[in-house]
Amino acid sequence: MNISQAAGIAALPAKTLRYYEDIGLVVPARRENGYRDYAQEDLTRLRLIGRARKLGFSIEECRTLLALQADRHRASADVKRIAQAHLKEIDEKIAELQALRSDFAPLVAACKGDEGADCAILKDLVQPH
């Protein structure tokens, strides 16, 4: 199938499919006229990449997941290790965002938000910390 059909089935923009081809994640066959010809295996790979990217996996993590998916002798423990490491990163980001919110929310609350020039947010931003 052509790139437009593959993009529709994979629910990804055609530009993204071209990018994934450029970086070697998916390499569709080429027809005699030079057009890409996506096979079912390519669609499976694209679905995996698309879902993994939505879950926040990096391109390199996607490469590893693709390799594991293609390895019929893989151990599910290998996949779980990658997922656990990614989950730990997510938890760390959540903790960082919660700390940021705890620091920032009082500033927003302290700002009068009226027509006056006095602003607690700007005062805090210029203070050395």
C-alpha positions, 0 to 999 in steps of 0.5 A, spaced: 500 500 500 502 507 498 504 512 504 497 515 504 494 508 505 499 506 510 498 513 514 491 512 514 491 505 517 497 507 522 493 514 524 500 517 523 501 523 518 505 521 512 510 526 514 512 522 520 512 516 516 517 519 511 521 521 518 521 514 521 524 511 514 529 517 514 531 514 521 531 507 519 525 505 524 521 503 518 523 501 511 518 499 506 519 496 499 519 500 493 515 499 487 518 499 480 516 507 480 520 508 486 513 509 490 513 506 497 510 500 498 508 498 505 506 491 507 503 488 513 509 488 517 510 495 516 504 497 519 505 493 525 511 496 526 508 503 525 502 502 530 508 500 535 512 506 534 505 510 534 503 508 540 510 507 544 511 515 542 504 517 545 506 513 551 512 518 551 518 513 549 524 516 545 526 514 538 531 509 541 527 506 546 522 505 540 528 502 536 529 497 542 522 495 542 521 494 535 527 489 536 524 485 541 518 485 538 521 482 532 525 477 536 521 471 537 526 468 542 525 475 546 523 474 554 518 478 556 522 480 562 526 484 557 520 488 555 518 489 562 525 492 564 524 497 559 517 499 561 519 499 568 525 504 567 520 509 563 515 508 568 520 511 573 522 517 568 514 518 568 514 518 576 520 523 576 517 528 571 510 528 575 514 529 582 518 535 578 512 538 576 508 537 583 514 541 586 514 546 580 506 547 582 507 548 589 512 553 588 508 557 583 501 556 585 502 561 591 505 566 586 499 566 582 495 566 588 499 572 591 498 576 584 492 581 585 490 581 577 487 587 577 489 594 573 494 596 578 502 595 576 504 591 582 505 584 581 507 579 586 509 574 580 514 579 577 517 581 583 518 574 585 521 572 578 527 578 579 529 576 586 535 572 586 533 564 589 
